[in-house]
Amino acid sequence: MTQVIRDENWKIINSVQVPPLRNVREFICDRSRFEIPPFRDLQKWNNRMLSNLLYYQTNYFAFMSIIVLICASVQLRDVFIGLAAIICMAAVLIFSLSSIPTFVQARHEHTFITLGAMLLSFYFFVYAIVPVVTVLFTFSLPLLLVLIHASTRLRSLKVKINHQLERVGLRNTAMAFLLERCGIELKM
């Protein structure tokens, strides 16, 4: 009974499911279960990555969150400045390139203010380039580590059978949603 409860997906908003955390031994400690990806067989490598991303998705989200929090806490000031620069630049670009009638009218009525905002945001972005790179590193490092793990991790027969039994509801999981939004087709 305990095994059945532990292996059930947790249900959250809008019928999105979150699979349970896999144990640490299965996730990283079993060294014999890692192998260099098959670089010459891209289909096999792709299937391995997708299977691992879907099977270990809760572990990956937790791992990424922990790494982001650690990196952000080490360079807290740079992360805040970098995020502010990125958000400022994105807001000005959205405002200046948007075709929303209200934005178009505001751009035409306040041309110099729009130009000044663009120049100031660009200056702030360039001035804060080191914090911007820190933010990019803070979010890219965990993603790189997850992709390396998903590429190299092999699974046992027991886990593969368990994974095949779980595939019925995988289209409703958070990772499946993200992969589909990125244009990756999940074969069920």
N, C-alpha and C positions, 0 to 999 in steps of 0.2 A: 504494500500500500504506500509506503514512504517513497519507494522508487517511482511509482506512477505520479504522485503529487509533485515530486522534484522535477520530473521531465516535462511537465506541462508548460505551455507557453503562458506568460502573463499577458493579460489583456489590458490595453490602455485606451486612450482616446480614439474614437472612430474605428473601432474594431482592429486597430493596429496591435499586433502581438509582439512580445519580446520573449525570445527563447531564454531558458534558464542559463545561469553562468555554468560553464564547464569547469571541472576541477583543475587545479593548477598542474597536477601531475600530467593529465591528459593534454593540457594546453601548451606547456613549455618544458616540463622537467624530463620527459622521456626522450633522451638524446638520440636513440636509435630510430626515432620516427621522423627525422629530418633528412632531406635529400636535396641535392642541387636540382633546380628546376630543369625540365627537359626543353632546352632552348631550341632544339631543332624540330620539336613537335609542339607547335603553338596551340593547337586545339587541346591537347592533353594538359598543357600548362594553364590554359584558360579555364578548363573544367576544374582543375585542382584549385585554382585561385577562387573561382566562384563558389565551389563547394565549401572551402574553408571560410570565406567571407560570410556565407550564410550560416554555417554551422557554429562558428565561434563569434558571431556578431556581438553578443552581449559582452563577451570578454574583450573584444576589440574596442567597443565603445567605452568600457570601463578603463581599459589600458590607455586609450587616447586621452580620456579626461584626466587621468592621473598625471600623465606626461605633460599635458598642457598646463595643469595647475602647478606642477613643479617648475617648469620653465618660466611661467608667468610670475611665480613668487620669487624666483631668483632675480629676474629683471623686471620688476613690477613697474617702475617708472617708465622704462623704455616701451613696455607693452602698452601702457595707457597712452603715451604720446604717439606711438605708432598706430594704434587703433583710431585715435582722434584724427590723425593725418589721413588715414585711409577713408574714414567715414566722411570727413570734410571734402576730400577730393571726389569721392563717389557722389555725394549730395550735389556738389556743384556741376559735375558732369551730367547727372540725371536731369538737373534743372536746365542746363544749357543745351542739351541734346533732345529733350523730351518734346513730343508732338502734342502734349495735352494743351488744349486751347488756353487755359489760364496761364500756363507757363510761357506759351508763345507770346501772349499779350503782355505779360510782365517783362519779358526780354525786350520786346519792341519799345515799351514805354520807358524802361530803365536800362538802356544799352550800356552806359558807362558804369553803372553799378554792377551789372552782370559781368562786364569785362574786368572790373576791379576785383570782384569775388573770385573770378577764374584765376587771375594773377596771384592774388593772396593765397588761395588754396594751393596753387602750384608751388609757390614759394615755400609755404609751410611743409608741403610734401617733400620737396627737395631738401629743405633744412632738416627735416626729421627722417632722412633716408636711413640712418643707422637704426633708429627705433622701428621703422617700417620693415627693414630686413629682419630685425629681431622678431617681430610679429609673424612674418612669413616663415621664419625658421621654427618658431614656437608651434605653428600649425602644420608645417611640412614634415618635421622630424617624426611625430607619432604616425602620420600617414605613411611615410616611408617604411617605418618599422613594421607596421601592420601589413603592408604589401610584401615585404620580405618574408614575414612569418607565413602569410597565406601562400606564397610561392614555394616555400621550402617544406612546409608541414605535410607529412603523410599521415594517414589514419589507418587504424586497424579495421579488420573485417567487421567486428562488433559495432564500431562507430559508424561504418558505412551503412550497415543494415538499419541502425537506429536513424541515421540521416534520411534514408529512403522512406522510412515510415513517417518522418516529420514533414516531408516535402509537400504534402497536401495543402498545408496552410501557410506556406512560405511567402506567397504573394502578399500577405497581409503584414509582414514583418517590416521593421524600420529599415533594415539593410536592403531588403528586396525593393522597397520603395525608392531608396537612394540610388540603387543600381539602375532601376528602370528610368529614373529621372536623368541619369547620365547617358542614357541611350543603350544600355547593355541589356540584351535580351536574355531572359532567364528561361532555360528549357526545363519544362516540368514533365 
